[in-house]
Amino acid sequence: MAQKVIVELIDDLDGEPIDFGGETISFAVNGVEYTIDLNDKNATEFHRKLDYYIRHSTKVGGRQTTRAAKPTTDGASTQEIREWAARNGYVVSTRGRISGDIVKAYAAAH
């Protein structure tokens, strides 16, 4: 016999099911961590109200954001780089990471 488990997310403010979208928001106050499930409208309102206090606060921890790595080529696909490398005498595998030296040589040639 098969079973089907359905998880329904309920907005913690209005008690209504969240059919599409929504957000689980984690936050902490006075050392106590909380989560709240909100539909898109209530999540937007939560963030809007909290933004005022965040703008006047000092961040003391938490996750650090990092920038996405810059592409090392002009957007060429790995397949294009592999084909170029093979035509130019480089030994390159058909899968996996392409050597940085090959990528640099490709970029210099283009």
N, C-alpha and C positions, 0 to 999 in steps of 0.2 A: 504494500500500500504506500502511496506517495503522500507526502505532506507538503503543503505550501504555507510558508510563514510570511505574513504581511506585516511590515512595520509601518505604522502611521505616525507621522510627526505632527504634534499638536502645538499650536502657538501658546506659549505660557501666559500671555497677557489676556487674550480673548477666549481661549479654550477651543478655538476652531481648528479643524484639520488644515494642515498646510499641503495643498494639492500640488503646487509647483513652486520651485524656488525656495525661499526661506533661508534661514541662517541660524546656526548654533553659535552664539557669541560667548566667549570666555572673558572674564574680567575679574579683578581682585580689588577689594576694599579693606583697609586695615589688616592686611595679612591673610584675609579669608578669600579663597578663590570660589568663583561662581560660574555657572553656565546658564544660558537662557536660550530657548528655541523661539524664534520669532519669524512671522511671515515677512515678506519684503517690505511692506508698508511700515510695520512696527520696528523692523530692524533699522530702516532709514531714520525713523524718528528717534530711536535709541542713540544711534551714532550722532545725529544732529544735536541732541541734548548734551551728550558727553563731550562733543568736540569743544564746546566752550571751556570746560574744565581742563581738557587736555592741552589746549592752547596756553593755558596759564600754569601748567605743571612742568616739572622736570622729570625726564625719563631716567629711571635709576636701574633698569635691568630689562630682562625680557629678550625676545628674539632680536637679532640684528639683521637688518636687511643687507643684501649684497646685490651688486649690479650683475646683470647677466653678462657672461663672457662675450667679448667682442669676437665676431667671426674672424678667422685668420685669412679668409679669402674674400673675394668680391661676391660671394654668394654661389660659387660654383658647387655643384653637387659632388658628393664623394665619388660617384660613378664617373663623372667627367675628369676628376683628378686622377682616378685609377687608370682610365684610358690614356690620359696624357702621359702618366708615369710609365706605363708599359711601352708606349710609342717612343719614349725618350730613354729607354734602357734601364729604368729603375725596376727593381724587384718589389712588387707590391702584392699583398694577398687580396683575394676577392672579397674577403669579409674582415670585419674588425677595424681597429684604429689604424689610420694612415700615419706613417712616421711624420713628425714635425718637419724634418729636413725635406721630405718630398712636398709637403704642403707649402713650405717656404719657396722651394724651387718652382713650383707651379705658379705661385703668386708673382715671383720675380719675372717669369716668362710671359705673364699676361699683364 
